[in-house]
Amino acid sequence: MTSLSVSTQKKLSPINQRRVANFVANRRGYWSLWIFLALFLLSLCAELIANDRPLLIKLNGELFFPVATDYLETDFGGEFEALADYRDPYIQELIADEGGWMLWPPIRYNHQTINYDLPVPAPSPPTSENWLGTDDQGRDVVARVIYGFRISILFALVLTIASSIIGVIAGAVQGYYGGKVDLYFQRFIEVWSGLPVLFLLIILASFVEPNFWWLLGIMLLFSWMTLVDVVRAEFLRGRNLEYVRAARALGVGNRQIMFRHILPNAMVATLTFVPFVFNGAIVTLTALDFLGFGLPPGSASLGELIAQGKNNLHAPWLGLTAFVVLSVMLTLLIFIGEAVRDAFDPRKSVI
C-alpha cells in the first residue's frame, strides 16, 4: 500500500476506503493506471516533444517562442513576409550569423512535417533522425504516433463521458417508471441496436467531410446504448426497495428519488463498464480510420498507420509500430477496467 493511497483513504468513507484498497491490491491494474496516465500526459505535451518549430529562439538579446507564436521571415532578418520555416537552412543561417541560437524539441517533426532529405524513397526505415522510420509520405512515424495517441484518447474520453450521461439517464427513466415507458423504450432500443452500426457510420461519415466533432456526434448516436441495460436493471431493482418507498411516501419528487437515492447505488455497477466503453470507442475510431471514413486526411491516426502498414508490406516498421501502440494502449485499459471491477465488487475484500 503506497503512502498516496493511505493518505487518500483517510479522507474517504469506509466503503470507499475498501474500494480504493481493492483497486490498489490489483497491482496489475494499479500500475497500468499510472503507466497510462504518464503516457497520456506526455501526449498532451506533444507540441513540446515533437515539433518542426523550435521551443525557444534567442536573437539579438530578444527571445522568440515559435512553438506558441507565428513569426515571419522578416522577424529574423529575412526578405519575405512569409511564415518562417525553421527547418530551412536559410533561416537557420540567418539566426546563426547574428549569434543567435535555437532550442529544439527532442523530435524535430510534427505529425504533418515531411522529411524531404530522406536517403531512400519513402517509406524509409528507422534511422537516428527518424527513430521509427517514415510513412509513405515521408512523415515521421514517432511524431504521428504521439499525436495519434492523444487524438484517440481525447476522442474516446469525450465519447465515453457523453454516451455514459445519455445512457444513464435513459436507463434510469426506463427502470424507474417501468410499464409502458419501459416497454416502448426497450422496443426502440432493440430496433436501434439491431442496425448495422459500422455500415451506418460509414454511410453517415460519407455525407459530410469528417472531422473530430462530426465523427463524435455520429458515433454518439449508437454508443449511448451500452450502459442502458445495466442502469435499467439497477433501477428496476431499486425502485421497490424500502427506502425508496419511504421517500415516496414522504412526498419526495421522482427526480430527487432517481438521482439522489437510487442512482448512487446504480453507479456501482455502471462504473465497472466505463473502461470497456472507453476501449470500444478507441477500437471503433481506429477501424473507421483504417477504412478511410474516420478523421480528415492528414490527421494523426493510428488506424491510418495500420492502413499504411497493410499497403506497404515491404515497410514492416509501420504495421509493427501501430500494432505495438494499440496493443499496449488497449491492454492497459483492460487491466484498469479489471481493477475497477474488483474495486466495486462487494464480494472482494483486502486481507
Residue pairs with C-beta under 8 A, 6 or more apart in sequence:
1 21
1 24
2 24
5 20
5 21
5 24
8 20
9 16
9 17
9 20
9 21
12 20
18 349
18 350
19 343
19 344
20 343
21 350
22 342
22 343
22 345
22 348
22 349
22 350
23 29
23 30
23 339
23 340
23 342
23 343
24 30
25 342
25 350
26 338
26 339
26 342
26 343
28 335
28 338
28 339
29 335
29 336
29 337
29 338
29 339
29 340
29 342
30 339
32 331
32 332
32 333
32 335
32 336
32 339
33 332
33 336
33 339
35 332
36 329
36 332
36 333
36 336
39 149
39 329
39 332
40 149
40 150
40 153
42 49
42 146
43 146
43 147
43 149
43 150
43 153
44 150
46 110
46 143
46 146
46 147
46 150
47 67
47 105
47 110
48 55
48 67
48 105
49 105
49 106
49 107
49 146
50 105
50 106
50 107
50 109
50 110
50 111
50 140
50 142
50 143
50 146
50 147
51 67
51 105
51 107
51 108
51 109
51 110
52 86
52 87
52 108
52 109
52 110
52 113
53 66
53 67
53 86
53 110
54 66
54 67
54 86
54 102
54 103
54 104
54 105
55 65
55 66
55 67
55 103
55 104
55 105
56 63
56 64
56 65
56 67
56 102
56 103
57 63
57 64
57 65
57 66
57 76
57 95
57 100
57 101
57 102
57 103
58 64
58 100
58 101
59 76
59 95
59 98
59 99
59 100
60 98
60 99
60 100
64 71
64 75
66 84
66 86
67 105
70 83
71 83
71 84
72 78
72 80
72 81
72 82
72 83
72 84
73 79
73 80
73 81
73 82
73 83
73 84
73 91
74 80
74 81
75 84
76 84
76 91
76 94
76 95
76 100
77 94
77 98
78 84
78 90
78 91
78 94
84 91
85 91
86 92
86 102
87 108
87 113
92 102
95 101
95 102
107 131
107 140
107 142
107 143
107 146
109 115
109 130
109 139
109 140
109 142
109 143
110 143
110 147
111 139
111 140
111 143
111 144
111 146
111 147
111 148
111 299
111 300
112 139
112 298
113 139
113 140
113 143
114 137
114 138
114 139
115 124
115 129
115 130
115 134
115 138
115 139
115 140
116 138
118 124
118 134
118 138
119 127
122 134
122 135
122 136
122 137
122 138
123 133
123 134
123 135
123 136
123 138
123 308
123 312
123 315
123 317
123 318
124 130
124 133
124 134
124 138
125 133
125 315
125 317
126 132
126 133
126 317
127 133
130 140
130 141
130 142
131 141
131 142
132 140
132 141
132 142
132 145
132 317
132 321
133 141
133 315
133 317
133 318
134 140
134 141
135 141
135 144
135 305
135 308
135 318
136 308
136 311
136 312
136 315
141 305
141 317
141 318
141 321
143 300
144 300
144 301
144 305
145 300
145 302
145 305
145 321
145 325
146 300
147 300
148 300
148 301
148 302
148 304
148 305
148 325
149 302
149 325
149 329
150 300
151 212
151 295
151 299
151 300
151 301
152 282
152 285
152 286
152 301
152 302
152 329
153 282
153 329
155 212
155 215
155 216
155 281
155 282
155 285
156 278
156 279
156 281
156 282
156 285
157 278
158 216
159 216
159 219
159 220
159 223
159 281
160 274
160 277
160 278
160 281
162 216
162 220
162 224
163 220
163 223
163 224
163 226
163 227
163 277
163 281
164 227
164 270
164 274
164 277
166 220
166 224
167 224
167 225
167 226
167 227
167 228
167 231
168 227
168 231
168 263
168 266
168 267
168 270
170 185
170 224
170 228
170 231
171 227
171 228
171 229
171 230
171 231
171 232
171 234
171 235
171 266
172 231
172 232
172 235
172 258
172 259
172 262
172 263
172 266
173 181
173 185
173 258
174 181
174 182
174 185
174 186
174 228
174 232
174 235
175 182
175 231
175 232
175 233
175 234
175 235
175 236
175 238
175 239
176 235
176 239
176 254
176 257
176 258
176 262
178 236
178 239
182 232
182 236
189 225
189 228
192 222
192 225
193 222
193 225
195 222
197 222
198 284
198 287
200 222
201 218
201 219
201 222
201 284
201 288
201 293
202 288
202 291
202 293
204 218
205 214
205 215
205 218
205 288
205 293
205 294
206 293
208 214
209 296
210 293
210 294
210 295
210 296
211 295
211 296
212 295
215 285
215 288
215 294
215 295
219 281
219 284
219 285
223 277
223 280
223 281
223 284
226 273
226 277
226 280
227 270
227 273
227 274
227 277
230 266
230 269
230 270
230 273
231 266
231 270
233 269
234 262
234 265
234 266
234 269
234 270
235 258
235 262
235 266
238 244
238 262
238 265
238 266
239 262
243 261
244 257
244 261
244 262
247 256
247 257
247 261
248 257
252 261
268 344
269 344
271 340
271 344
272 337
272 340
272 341
272 344
274 337
274 340
275 333
275 334
275 336
275 337
275 340
276 334
276 337
278 333
279 330
279 333
279 334
279 337
282 326
282 329
282 330
282 333
283 330
285 294
285 295
285 303
286 294
286 301
286 302
286 303
286 306
286 326
287 303
288 294
288 303
289 295
289 301
289 302
289 303
289 304
289 306
289 307
290 303
290 304
290 306
290 307
291 303
291 307
292 307
294 301
294 303
294 304
295 301
295 304
302 322
302 325
302 326
305 318
305 321
305 322
306 319
306 322
306 323
306 326
308 315
308 318
309 315
309 316
309 318
309 319
309 320
309 321
309 322
309 323
310 319
312 318
313 319
342 348
